[in-house]
Amino acid sequence: MDDNGKLFGILGLVSAIIGFLILPVLFGPCGVLFGIIGVNKKNSLGWAGIILGGIEILVAFVQISIAISE
């Protein structure tokens, strides 16, 4: 595993964690994107960013849908 793969895996995880605290619409997709790059570079830590970012995107979409329908 190279250092770039480790960096992108960590960036994906950190972005996803920040997304749970603030702006999931922005940091969720960043977590997914960095996670995918990390997984492509053979870093399994990227999966955490993909999963957490995906959950954030789903939750944000549901919240926006509920807010629009009211």
PDB file of N, H, CA, C and O in Angstrom:
ATOM      1  N   MET A   1       0.853  -1.181   0.000  1.00  0.00           N
ATOM      2  CA  MET A   1       0.000   0.000   0.000  1.00  0.00           C
ATOM      3  C   MET A   1       0.893   1.237   0.000  1.00  0.00           C
ATOM      4  O   MET A   1       1.857   1.319   0.762  1.00  0.00           O
ATOM      5  N   ASP A   2       0.570   2.175  -0.843  1.00  0.00           N
ATOM      6  H   ASP A   2      -0.213   2.109  -1.462  1.00  0.00           H
ATOM      7  CA  ASP A   2       1.369   3.395  -0.885  1.00  0.00           C
ATOM      8  C   ASP A   2       0.786   4.459   0.046  1.00  0.00           C
ATOM      9  O   ASP A   2      -0.312   4.309   0.581  1.00  0.00           O
ATOM     10  N   ASP A   3       1.541   5.518   0.219  1.00  0.00           N
ATOM     11  H   ASP A   3       2.433   5.640  -0.216  1.00  0.00           H
ATOM     12  CA  ASP A   3       1.109   6.575   1.123  1.00  0.00           C
ATOM     13  C   ASP A   3      -0.115   7.321   0.611  1.00  0.00           C
ATOM     14  O   ASP A   3      -0.919   7.797   1.412  1.00  0.00           O
ATOM     15  N   ASN A   4      -0.276   7.432  -0.712  1.00  0.00           N
ATOM     16  H   ASN A   4       0.378   7.045  -1.363  1.00  0.00           H
ATOM     17  CA  ASN A   4      -1.451   8.102  -1.260  1.00  0.00           C
ATOM     18  C   ASN A   4      -2.726   7.343  -0.931  1.00  0.00           C
ATOM     19  O   ASN A   4      -3.750   7.955  -0.626  1.00  0.00           O
ATOM     20  N   GLY A   5      -2.677   6.026  -0.988  1.00  0.00           N
ATOM     21  H   GLY A   5      -1.846   5.529  -1.235  1.00  0.00           H
ATOM     22  CA  GLY A   5      -3.845   5.227  -0.640  1.00  0.00           C
ATOM     23  C   GLY A   5      -4.232   5.413   0.805  1.00  0.00           C
ATOM     24  O   GLY A   5      -5.414   5.527   1.130  1.00  0.00           O
ATOM     25  N   LYS A   6      -3.241   5.443   1.676  1.00  0.00           N
ATOM     26  H   LYS A   6      -2.280   5.351   1.413  1.00  0.00           H
ATOM     27  CA  LYS A   6      -3.510   5.659   3.098  1.00  0.00           C
ATOM     28  C   LYS A   6      -4.086   7.050   3.325  1.00  0.00           C
ATOM     29  O   LYS A   6      -5.015   7.217   4.116  1.00  0.00           O
ATOM     30  N   LEU A   7      -3.538   8.051   2.633  1.00  0.00           N
ATOM     31  H   LEU A   7      -2.783   7.915   1.991  1.00  0.00           H
ATOM     32  CA  LEU A   7      -4.015   9.424   2.770  1.00  0.00           C
ATOM     33  C   LEU A   7      -5.473   9.546   2.343  1.00  0.00           C
ATOM     34  O   LEU A   7      -6.277  10.148   3.055  1.00  0.00           O
ATOM     35  N   PHE A   8      -5.824   8.982   1.187  1.00  0.00           N
ATOM     36  H   PHE A   8      -5.171   8.493   0.608  1.00  0.00           H
ATOM     37  CA  PHE A   8      -7.194   9.083   0.710  1.00  0.00           C
ATOM     38  C   PHE A   8      -8.155   8.291   1.600  1.00  0.00           C
ATOM     39  O   PHE A   8      -9.291   8.722   1.800  1.00  0.00           O
ATOM     40  N   GLY A   9      -7.734   7.163   2.132  1.00  0.00           N
ATOM     41  H   GLY A   9      -6.812   6.813   1.970  1.00  0.00           H
ATOM     42  CA  GLY A   9      -8.577   6.409   3.053  1.00  0.00           C
ATOM     43  C   GLY A   9      -8.869   7.209   4.312  1.00  0.00           C
ATOM     44  O   GLY A   9     -10.007   7.249   4.781  1.00  0.00           O
ATOM     45  N   ILE A  10      -7.838   7.845   4.857  1.00  0.00           N
ATOM     46  H   ILE A  10      -6.914   7.812   4.476  1.00  0.00           H
ATOM     47  CA  ILE A  10      -8.021   8.664   6.059  1.00  0.00           C
ATOM     48  C   ILE A  10      -8.870   9.893   5.754  1.00  0.00           C
ATOM     49  O   ILE A  10      -9.733  10.260   6.552  1.00  0.00           O
ATOM     50  N   LEU A  11      -8.635  10.536   4.605  1.00  0.00           N
ATOM     51  H   LEU A  11      -7.934  10.238   3.957  1.00  0.00           H
ATOM     52  CA  LEU A  11      -9.449  11.694   4.221  1.00  0.00           C
ATOM     53  C   LEU A  11     -10.920  11.314   4.074  1.00  0.00           C
ATOM     54  O   LEU A  11     -11.801  12.077   4.471  1.00  0.00           O
ATOM     55  N   GLY A  12     -11.189  10.146   3.509  1.00  0.00           N
ATOM     56  H   GLY A  12     -10.473   9.526   3.187  1.00  0.00           H
ATOM     57  CA  GLY A  12     -12.569   9.685   3.378  1.00  0.00           C
ATOM     58  C   GLY A  12     -13.236   9.493   4.721  1.00  0.00           C
ATOM     59  O   GLY A  12     -14.381   9.898   4.920  1.00  0.00           O
ATOM     60  N   LEU A  13     -12.518   8.876   5.641  1.00  0.00           N
ATOM     61  H   LEU A  13     -11.588   8.547   5.479  1.00  0.00           H
ATOM     62  CA  LEU A  13     -13.078   8.642   6.972  1.00  0.00           C
ATOM     63  C   LEU A  13     -13.275   9.950   7.723  1.00  0.00           C
ATOM     64  O   LEU A  13     -14.322  10.157   8.337  1.00  0.00           O
ATOM     65  N   VAL A  14     -12.293  10.829   7.683  1.00  0.00           N
ATOM     66  H   VAL A  14     -11.443  10.662   7.184  1.00  0.00           H
ATOM     67  CA  VAL A  14     -12.399  12.112   8.390  1.00  0.00           C
ATOM     68  C   VAL A  14     -13.516  12.970   7.794  1.00  0.00           C
ATOM     69  O   VAL A  14     -14.266  13.605   8.536  1.00  0.00           O
ATOM     70  N   SER A  15     -13.632  12.997   6.483  1.00  0.00           N
ATOM     71  H   SER A  15     -13.023  12.482   5.881  1.00  0.00           H
ATOM     72  CA  SER A  15     -14.707  13.762   5.842  1.00  0.00           C
ATOM     73  C   SER A  15     -16.074  13.239   6.265  1.00  0.00           C
ATOM     74  O   SER A  15     -16.988  14.017   6.537  1.00  0.00           O
ATOM     75  N   ALA A  16     -16.208  11.932   6.318  1.00  0.00           N
ATOM     76  H   ALA A  16     -15.466  11.299   6.097  1.00  0.00           H
ATOM     77  CA  ALA A  16     -17.487  11.349   6.726  1.00  0.00           C
ATOM     78  C   ALA A  16     -17.800  11.671   8.180  1.00  0.00           C
ATOM     79  O   ALA A  16     -18.953  11.946   8.512  1.00  0.00           O
ATOM     80  N   ILE A  17     -16.806  11.641   9.046  1.00  0.00           N
ATOM     81  H   ILE A  17     -15.870  11.417   8.776  1.00  0.00           H
ATOM     82  CA  ILE A  17     -17.036  11.958  10.455  1.00  0.00           C
ATOM     83  C   ILE A  17     -17.411  13.435  10.606  1.00  0.00           C
ATOM     84  O   ILE A  17     -18.323  13.766  11.364  1.00  0.00           O
ATOM     85  N   ILE A  18     -16.722  14.312   9.900  1.00  0.00           N
ATOM     86  H   ILE A  18     -15.981  14.043   9.285  1.00  0.00           H
ATOM     87  CA  ILE A  18     -17.067  15.734   9.953  1.00  0.00           C
ATOM     88  C   ILE A  18     -18.480  15.952   9.420  1.00  0.00           C
ATOM     89  O   ILE A  18     -19.206  16.811   9.920  1.00  0.00           O
ATOM     90  N   GLY A  19     -18.870  15.184   8.415  1.00  0.00           N
ATOM     91  H   GLY A  19     -18.280  14.486   8.009  1.00  0.00           H
ATOM     92  CA  GLY A  19     -20.205  15.293   7.856  1.00  0.00           C
ATOM     93  C   GLY A  19     -21.302  14.973   8.849  1.00  0.00           C
ATOM     94  O   GLY A  19     -22.402  15.515   8.744  1.00  0.00           O
ATOM     95  N   PHE A  20     -21.028  14.104   9.813  1.00  0.00           N
ATOM     96  H   PHE A  20     -20.134  13.664   9.899  1.00  0.00           H
ATOM     97  CA  PHE A  20     -22.025  13.827  10.844  1.00  0.00           C
ATOM     98  C   PHE A  20     -22.211  15.015  11.772  1.00  0.00           C
ATOM     99  O   PHE A  20     -23.265  15.165  12.389  1.00  0.00           O
ATOM    100  N   LEU A  21     -21.202  15.851  11.872  1.00  0.00           N
ATOM    101  H   LEU A  21     -20.345  15.729  11.371  1.00  0.00           H
ATOM    102  CA  LEU A  21     -21.267  17.007  12.767  1.00  0.00           C
ATOM    103  C   LEU A  21     -21.816  18.242  12.065  1.00  0.00           C
ATOM    104  O   LEU A  21     -22.680  18.932  12.606  1.00  0.00           O
ATOM    105  N   ILE A  22     -21.317  18.525  10.856  1.00  0.00           N
ATOM    106  H   ILE A  22     -20.615  17.964  10.416  1.00  0.00           H
ATOM    107  CA  ILE A  22     -21.759  19.711  10.117  1.00  0.00           C
ATOM    108  C   ILE A  22     -21.843  19.387   8.627  1.00  0.00           C
ATOM    109  O   ILE A  22     -21.044  18.605   8.112  1.00  0.00           O
ATOM    110  N   LEU A  23     -22.786  19.972   7.957  1.00  0.00           N
ATOM    111  H   LEU A  23     -23.435  20.607   8.376  1.00  0.00           H
ATOM    112  CA  LEU A  23     -22.937  19.906   6.494  1.00  0.00           C
ATOM    113  C   LEU A  23     -22.797  18.503   5.890  1.00  0.00           C
ATOM    114  O   LEU A  23     -21.854  18.249   5.140  1.00  0.00           O
ATOM    115  N   PRO A  24     -23.710  17.603   6.202  1.00  0.00           N
ATOM    116  CA  PRO A  24     -23.618  16.264   5.605  1.00  0.00           C
ATOM    117  C   PRO A  24     -23.798  16.270   4.095  1.00  0.00           C
ATOM    118  O   PRO A  24     -23.328  15.359   3.414  1.00  0.00           O
ATOM    119  N   VAL A  25     -24.477  17.291   3.560  1.00  0.00           N
ATOM    120  H   VAL A  25     -24.859  18.031   4.114  1.00  0.00           H
ATOM    121  CA  VAL A  25     -24.675  17.366   2.111  1.00  0.00           C
ATOM    122  C   VAL A  25     -23.346  17.630   1.407  1.00  0.00           C
ATOM    123  O   VAL A  25     -23.163  17.219   0.261  1.00  0.00           O
ATOM    124  N   LEU A  26     -22.426  18.306   2.073  1.00  0.00           N
ATOM    125  H   LEU A  26     -22.575  18.640   3.003  1.00  0.00           H
ATOM    126  CA  LEU A  26     -21.126  18.600   1.482  1.00  0.00           C
ATOM    127  C   LEU A  26     -20.094  17.525   1.809  1.00  0.00           C
ATOM    128  O   LEU A  26     -19.411  17.027   0.914  1.00  0.00           O
ATOM    129  N   PHE A  27     -19.979  17.164   3.087  1.00  0.00           N
ATOM    130  H   PHE A  27     -20.534  17.568   3.814  1.00  0.00           H
ATOM    131  CA  PHE A  27     -18.917  16.252   3.497  1.00  0.00           C
ATOM    132  C   PHE A  27     -19.255  14.781   3.244  1.00  0.00           C
ATOM    133  O   PHE A  27     -18.344  13.958   3.151  1.00  0.00           O
ATOM    134  N   GLY A  28     -20.533  14.429   3.130  1.00  0.00           N
ATOM    135  H   GLY A  28     -21.273  15.097   3.205  1.00  0.00           H
ATOM    136  CA  GLY A  28     -20.902  13.051   2.804  1.00  0.00           C
ATOM    137  C   GLY A  28     -20.366  12.610   1.454  1.00  0.00           C
ATOM    138  O   GLY A  28     -19.693  11.584   1.362  1.00  0.00           O
ATOM    139  N   PRO A  29     -20.660  13.381   0.391  1.00  0.00           N
ATOM    140  CA  PRO A  29     -20.102  13.014  -0.915  1.00  0.00           C
ATOM    141  C   PRO A  29     -18.573  13.051  -0.953  1.00  0.00           C
ATOM    142  O   PRO A  29     -17.948  12.248  -1.645  1.00  0.00           O
ATOM    143  N   CYS A  30     -17.971  13.984  -0.209  1.00  0.00           N
ATOM    144  H   CYS A  30     -18.479  14.637   0.353  1.00  0.00           H
ATOM    145  CA  CYS A  30     -16.500  14.024  -0.146  1.00  0.00           C
ATOM    146  C   CYS A  30     -15.965  12.744   0.486  1.00  0.00           C
ATOM    147  O   CYS A  30     -14.968  12.189   0.025  1.00  0.00           O
ATOM    148  N   GLY A  31     -16.631  12.274   1.547  1.00  0.00           N
ATOM    149  H   GLY A  31     -17.441  12.725   1.922  1.00  0.00           H
ATOM    150  CA  GLY A  31     -16.220  11.032   2.185  1.00  0.00           C
ATOM    151  C   GLY A  31     -16.322   9.850   1.242  1.00  0.00           C
ATOM    152  O   GLY A  31     -15.443   8.990   1.214  1.00  0.00           O
ATOM    153  N   VAL A  32     -17.403   9.810   0.465  1.00  0.00           N
ATOM    154  H   VAL A  32     -18.117  10.509   0.487  1.00  0.00           H
ATOM    155  CA  VAL A  32     -17.580   8.727  -0.507  1.00  0.00           C
ATOM    156  C   VAL A  32     -16.507   8.805  -1.589  1.00  0.00           C
ATOM    157  O   VAL A  32     -15.894   7.796  -1.938  1.00  0.00           O
ATOM    158  N   LEU A  33     -16.285   9.995  -2.111  1.00  0.00           N
ATOM    159  H   LEU A  33     -16.782  10.815  -1.827  1.00  0.00           H
ATOM    160  CA  LEU A  33     -15.301  10.169  -3.181  1.00  0.00           C
ATOM    161  C   LEU A  33     -13.893   9.794  -2.716  1.00  0.00           C
ATOM    162  O   LEU A  33     -13.210   9.016  -3.382  1.00  0.00           O
ATOM    163  N   PHE A  34     -13.457  10.337  -1.586  1.00  0.00           N
ATOM    164  H   PHE A  34     -14.012  10.968  -1.045  1.00  0.00           H
ATOM    165  CA  PHE A  34     -12.130  10.003  -1.076  1.00  0.00           C
ATOM    166  C   PHE A  34     -12.037   8.528  -0.694  1.00  0.00           C
ATOM    167  O   PHE A  34     -10.988   7.905  -0.855  1.00  0.00           O
ATOM    168  N   GLY A  35     -13.137   7.971  -0.188  1.00  0.00           N
ATOM    169  H   GLY A  35     -13.990   8.477  -0.057  1.00  0.00           H
ATOM    170  CA  GLY A  35     -13.152   6.549   0.148  1.00  0.00           C
ATOM    171  C   GLY A  35     -12.970   5.671  -1.078  1.00  0.00           C
ATOM    172  O   GLY A  35     -12.236   4.683  -1.035  1.00  0.00           O
ATOM    173  N   ILE A  36     -13.636   6.028  -2.173  1.00  0.00           N
ATOM    174  H   ILE A  36     -14.232   6.830  -2.208  1.00  0.00           H
ATOM    175  CA  ILE A  36     -13.500   5.253  -3.409  1.00  0.00           C
ATOM    176  C   ILE A  36     -12.069   5.319  -3.925  1.00  0.00           C
ATOM    177  O   ILE A  36     -11.509   4.308  -4.350  1.00  0.00           O
ATOM    178  N   ILE A  37     -11.481   6.503  -3.887  1.00  0.00           N
ATOM    179  H   ILE A  37     -11.936   7.324  -3.541  1.00  0.00           H
ATOM    180  CA  ILE A  37     -10.088   6.637  -4.336  1.00  0.00           C
ATOM    181  C   ILE A  37      -9.169   5.806  -3.442  1.00  0.00           C
ATOM    182  O   ILE A  37      -8.250   5.145  -3.926  1.00  0.00           O
ATOM    183  N   GLY A  38      -9.426   5.845  -2.128  1.00  0.00           N
ATOM    184  H   GLY A  38     -10.172   6.382  -1.734  1.00  0.00           H
ATOM    185  CA  GLY A  38      -8.612   5.058  -1.202  1.00  0.00           C
ATOM    186  C   GLY A  38      -8.737   3.564  -1.440  1.00  0.00           C
ATOM    187  O   GLY A  38      -7.740   2.843  -1.401  1.00  0.00           O
ATOM    188  N   VAL A  39      -9.951   3.092  -1.687  1.00  0.00           N
ATOM    189  H   VAL A  39     -10.762   3.678  -1.719  1.00  0.00           H
ATOM    190  CA  VAL A  39     -10.155   1.661  -1.955  1.00  0.00           C
ATOM    191  C   VAL A  39      -9.480   1.266  -3.264  1.00  0.00           C
ATOM    192  O   VAL A  39      -8.892   0.189  -3.362  1.00  0.00           O
ATOM    193  N   ASN A  40      -9.562   2.131  -4.263  1.00  0.00           N
ATOM    194  H   ASN A  40     -10.039   3.006  -4.184  1.00  0.00           H
ATOM    195  CA  ASN A  40      -8.887   1.845  -5.541  1.00  0.00           C
ATOM    196  C   ASN A  40      -7.378   1.775  -5.391  1.00  0.00           C
ATOM    197  O   ASN A  40      -6.698   1.106  -6.170  1.00  0.00           O
ATOM    198  N   LYS A  41      -6.856   2.470  -4.386  1.00  0.00           N
ATOM    199  H   LYS A  41      -7.408   3.013  -3.753  1.00  0.00           H
ATOM    200  CA  LYS A  41      -5.412   2.427  -4.125  1.00  0.00           C
ATOM    201  C   LYS A  41      -5.075   1.391  -3.048  1.00  0.00           C
ATOM    202  O   LYS A  41      -4.028   1.474  -2.405  1.00  0.00           O
ATOM    203  N   LYS A  42      -5.958   0.427  -2.860  1.00  0.00           N
ATOM    204  H   LYS A  42      -6.808   0.360  -3.383  1.00  0.00           H
ATOM    205  CA  LYS A  42      -5.733  -0.736  -1.985  1.00  0.00           C
ATOM    206  C   LYS A  42      -5.680  -0.385  -0.499  1.00  0.00           C
ATOM    207  O   LYS A  42      -4.896  -0.972   0.247  1.00  0.00           O
ATOM    208  N   ASN A  43      -6.519   0.579  -0.059  1.00  0.00           N
ATOM    209  H   ASN A  43      -7.156   1.055  -0.665  1.00  0.00           H
ATOM    210  CA  ASN A  43      -6.614   0.897   1.361  1.00  0.00           C
ATOM    211  C   ASN A  43      -8.024   0.556   1.824  1.00  0.00           C
ATOM    212  O   ASN A  43      -8.992   1.161   1.364  1.00  0.00           O
ATOM    213  N   SER A  44      -8.142  -0.395   2.719  1.00  0.00           N
ATOM    214  H   SER A  44      -7.355  -0.886   3.093  1.00  0.00           H
ATOM    215  CA  SER A  44      -9.461  -0.831   3.169  1.00  0.00           C
ATOM    216  C   SER A  44     -10.135   0.189   4.083  1.00  0.00           C
ATOM    217  O   SER A  44     -11.337   0.078   4.324  1.00  0.00           O
ATOM    218  N   LEU A  45      -9.411   1.169   4.594  1.00  0.00           N
ATOM    219  H   LEU A  45      -8.435   1.260   4.397  1.00  0.00           H
ATOM    220  CA  LEU A  45     -10.002   2.205   5.426  1.00  0.00           C
ATOM    221  C   LEU A  45     -10.980   3.064   4.618  1.00  0.00           C
ATOM    222  O   LEU A  45     -11.878   3.685   5.185  1.00  0.00           O
ATOM    223  N   GLY A  46     -10.807   3.095   3.326  1.00  0.00           N
ATOM    224  H   GLY A  46     -10.077   2.590   2.866  1.00  0.00           H
ATOM    225  CA  GLY A  46     -11.713   3.848   2.467  1.00  0.00           C
ATOM    226  C   GLY A  46     -13.143   3.353   2.531  1.00  0.00           C
ATOM    227  O   GLY A  46     -14.073   4.124   2.293  1.00  0.00           O
ATOM    228  N   TRP A  47     -13.336   2.075   2.849  1.00  0.00           N
ATOM    229  H   TRP A  47     -12.580   1.450   3.042  1.00  0.00           H
ATOM    230  CA  TRP A  47     -14.704   1.539   2.967  1.00  0.00           C
ATOM    231  C   TRP A  47     -15.496   2.242   4.053  1.00  0.00           C
ATOM    232  O   TRP A  47     -16.704   2.434   3.913  1.00  0.00           O
ATOM    233  N   ALA A  48     -14.836   2.626   5.127  1.00  0.00           N
ATOM    234  H   ALA A  48     -13.854   2.470   5.241  1.00  0.00           H
ATOM    235  CA  ALA A  48     -15.522   3.338   6.208  1.00  0.00           C
ATOM    236  C   ALA A  48     -16.040   4.678   5.703  1.00  0.00           C
ATOM    237  O   ALA A  48     -17.165   5.063   6.021  1.00  0.00           O
ATOM    238  N   GLY A  49     -15.239   5.391   4.924  1.00  0.00           N
ATOM    239  H   GLY A  49     -14.325   5.078   4.665  1.00  0.00           H
ATOM    240  CA  GLY A  49     -15.680   6.655   4.350  1.00  0.00           C
ATOM    241  C   GLY A  49     -16.834   6.478   3.391  1.00  0.00           C
ATOM    242  O   GLY A  49     -17.759   7.291   3.369  1.00  0.00           O
ATOM    243  N   ILE A  50     -16.787   5.416   2.592  1.00  0.00           N
ATOM    244  H   ILE A  50     -16.036   4.756   2.610  1.00  0.00           H
ATOM    245  CA  ILE A  50     -17.863   5.145   1.638  1.00  0.00           C
ATOM    246  C   ILE A  50     -19.171   4.853   2.369  1.00  0.00           C
ATOM    247  O   ILE A  50     -20.217   5.400   2.020  1.00  0.00           O
ATOM    248  N   ILE A  51     -19.109   4.003   3.369  1.00  0.00           N
ATOM    249  H   ILE A  51     -18.259   3.559   3.653  1.00  0.00           H
ATOM    250  CA  ILE A  51     -20.325   3.605   4.093  1.00  0.00           C
ATOM    251  C   ILE A  51     -20.896   4.770   4.886  1.00  0.00           C
ATOM    252  O   ILE A  51     -22.091   5.052   4.794  1.00  0.00           O
ATOM    253  N   LEU A  52     -20.062   5.450   5.663  1.00  0.00           N
ATOM    254  H   LEU A  52     -19.091   5.221   5.738  1.00  0.00           H
ATOM    255  CA  LEU A  52     -20.559   6.573   6.468  1.00  0.00           C
ATOM    256  C   LEU A  52     -21.048   7.713   5.584  1.00  0.00           C
ATOM    257  O   LEU A  52     -22.090   8.307   5.859  1.00  0.00           O
ATOM    258  N   GLY A  53     -20.308   8.022   4.530  1.00  0.00           N
ATOM    259  H   GLY A  53     -19.461   7.540   4.307  1.00  0.00           H
ATOM    260  CA  GLY A  53     -20.739   9.077   3.607  1.00  0.00           C
ATOM    261  C   GLY A  53     -22.054   8.731   2.924  1.00  0.00           C
ATOM    262  O   GLY A  53     -22.905   9.599   2.732  1.00  0.00           O
ATOM    263  N   GLY A  54     -22.220   7.464   2.558  1.00  0.00           N
ATOM    264  H   GLY A  54     -21.529   6.759   2.715  1.00  0.00           H
ATOM    265  CA  GLY A  54     -23.478   7.032   1.946  1.00  0.00           C
ATOM    266  C   GLY A  54     -24.655   7.160   2.891  1.00  0.00           C
ATOM    267  O   GLY A  54     -25.744   7.561   2.482  1.00  0.00           O
ATOM    268  N   ILE A  55     -24.442   6.823   4.149  1.00  0.00           N
ATOM    269  H   ILE A  55     -23.557   6.497   4.482  1.00  0.00           H
ATOM    270  CA  ILE A  55     -25.501   6.977   5.156  1.00  0.00           C
ATOM    271  C   ILE A  55     -25.864   8.447   5.311  1.00  0.00           C
ATOM    272  O   ILE A  55     -27.042   8.792   5.408  1.00  0.00           O
ATOM    273  N   GLU A  56     -24.860   9.310   5.335  1.00  0.00           N
ATOM    274  H   GLU A  56     -23.904   9.030   5.256  1.00  0.00           H
ATOM    275  CA  GLU A  56     -25.120  10.746   5.464  1.00  0.00           C
ATOM    276  C   GLU A  56     -25.916  11.275   4.278  1.00  0.00           C
ATOM    277  O   GLU A  56     -26.852  12.055   4.456  1.00  0.00           O
ATOM    278  N   ILE A  57     -25.554  10.861   3.084  1.00  0.00           N
ATOM    279  H   ILE A  57     -24.794  10.228   2.939  1.00  0.00           H
ATOM    280  CA  ILE A  57     -26.278  11.311   1.897  1.00  0.00           C
ATOM    281  C   ILE A  57     -27.725  10.849   1.959  1.00  0.00           C
ATOM    282  O   ILE A  57     -28.635  11.618   1.649  1.00  0.00           O
ATOM    283  N   LEU A  58     -27.945   9.614   2.353  1.00  0.00           N
ATOM    284  H   LEU A  58     -27.205   8.989   2.605  1.00  0.00           H
ATOM    285  CA  LEU A  58     -29.300   9.082   2.461  1.00  0.00           C
ATOM    286  C   LEU A  58     -30.126   9.842   3.491  1.00  0.00           C
ATOM    287  O   LEU A  58     -31.270  10.207   3.221  1.00  0.00           O
ATOM    288  N   VAL A  59     -29.557  10.079   4.662  1.00  0.00           N
ATOM    289  H   VAL A  59     -28.627   9.782   4.880  1.00  0.00           H
ATOM    290  CA  VAL A  59     -30.271  10.788   5.726  1.00  0.00           C
ATOM    291  C   VAL A  59     -30.562  12.226   5.300  1.00  0.00           C
ATOM    292  O   VAL A  59     -31.664  12.726   5.529  1.00  0.00           O
ATOM    293  N   ALA A  60     -29.592  12.893   4.685  1.00  0.00           N
ATOM    294  H   ALA A  60     -28.697  12.488   4.498  1.00  0.00           H
ATOM    295  CA  ALA A  60     -29.807  14.268   4.229  1.00  0.00           C
ATOM    296  C   ALA A  60     -30.902  14.320   3.163  1.00  0.00           C
ATOM    297  O   ALA A  60     -31.728  15.233   3.166  1.00  0.00           O
ATOM    298  N   PHE A  61     -30.912  13.352   2.258  1.00  0.00           N
ATOM    299  H   PHE A  61     -30.241  12.610   2.255  1.00  0.00           H
ATOM    300  CA  PHE A  61     -31.943  13.307   1.223  1.00  0.00           C
ATOM    301  C   PHE A  61     -33.332  13.136   1.834  1.00  0.00           C
ATOM    302  O   PHE A  61     -34.282  13.796   1.413  1.00  0.00           O
ATOM    303  N   VAL A  62     -33.453  12.259   2.818  1.00  0.00           N
ATOM    304  H   VAL A  62     -32.681  11.723   3.161  1.00  0.00           H
ATOM    305  CA  VAL A  62     -34.740  12.043   3.482  1.00  0.00           C
ATOM    306  C   VAL A  62     -35.182  13.309   4.215  1.00  0.00           C
ATOM    307  O   VAL A  62     -36.352  13.686   4.152  1.00  0.00           O
ATOM    308  N   GLN A  63     -34.248  13.968   4.910  1.00  0.00           N
ATOM    309  H   GLN A  63     -33.297  13.662   4.961  1.00  0.00           H
ATOM    310  CA  GLN A  63     -34.597  15.195   5.617  1.00  0.00           C
ATOM    311  C   GLN A  63     -35.049  16.290   4.657  1.00  0.00           C
ATOM    312  O   GLN A  63     -36.022  16.992   4.931  1.00  0.00           O
ATOM    313  N   ILE A  64     -34.358  16.438   3.552  1.00  0.00           N
ATOM    314  H   ILE A  64     -33.567  15.867   3.330  1.00  0.00           H
ATOM    315  CA  ILE A  64     -34.746  17.455   2.573  1.00  0.00           C
ATOM    316  C   ILE A  64     -36.094  17.114   1.955  1.00  0.00           C
ATOM    317  O   ILE A  64     -36.916  18.004   1.734  1.00  0.00           O
ATOM    318  N   SER A  65     -36.330  15.843   1.675  1.00  0.00           N
ATOM    319  H   SER A  65     -35.663  15.120   1.854  1.00  0.00           H
ATOM    320  CA  SER A  65     -37.613  15.422   1.104  1.00  0.00           C
ATOM    321  C   SER A  65     -38.767  15.706   2.057  1.00  0.00           C
ATOM    322  O   SER A  65     -39.831  16.152   1.626  1.00  0.00           O
ATOM    323  N   ILE A  66     -38.569  15.455   3.335  1.00  0.00           N
ATOM    324  H   ILE A  66     -37.705  15.093   3.685  1.00  0.00           H
ATOM    325  CA  ILE A  66     -39.604  15.714   4.335  1.00  0.00           C
ATOM    326  C   ILE A  66     -39.843  17.216   4.452  1.00  0.00           C
ATOM    327  O   ILE A  66     -40.988  17.660   4.543  1.00  0.00           O
ATOM    328  N   ALA A  67     -38.765  17.996   4.451  1.00  0.00           N
ATOM    329  H   ALA A  67     -37.835  17.635   4.378  1.00  0.00           H
ATOM    330  CA  ALA A  67     -38.920  19.449   4.575  1.00  0.00           C
ATOM    331  C   ALA A  67     -39.657  20.033   3.379  1.00  0.00           C
ATOM    332  O   ALA A  67     -40.447  20.963   3.538  1.00  0.00           O
ATOM    333  N   ILE A  68     -39.414  19.506   2.192  1.00  0.00           N
ATOM    334  H   ILE A  68     -38.772  18.751   2.063  1.00  0.00           H
ATOM    335  CA  ILE A  68     -40.088  20.021   0.996  1.00  0.00           C
ATOM    336  C   ILE A  68     -41.561  19.643   0.993  1.00  0.00           C
ATOM    337  O   ILE A  68     -42.401  20.433   0.562  1.00  0.00           O
ATOM    338  N   SER A  69     -41.883  18.450   1.467  1.00  0.00           N
ATOM    339  H   SER A  69     -41.200  17.809   1.817  1.00  0.00           H
ATOM    340  CA  SER A  69     -43.276  17.976   1.405  1.00  0.00           C
ATOM    341  C   SER A  69     -44.168  18.635   2.441  1.00  0.00           C
ATOM    342  O   SER A  69     -45.392  18.540   2.344  1.00  0.00           O
ATOM    343  N   GLU A  70     -43.594  19.294   3.419  1.00  0.00           N
ATOM    344  H   GLU A  70     -42.600  19.371   3.497  1.00  0.00           H
ATOM    345  CA  GLU A  70     -44.425  19.926   4.454  1.00  0.00           C
ATOM    346  C   GLU A  70     -44.875  21.292   4.079  1.00  0.00           C
ATOM    347  O   GLU A  70     -45.580  21.944   4.850  1.00  0.00           O
TER     348      GLU A  70
END
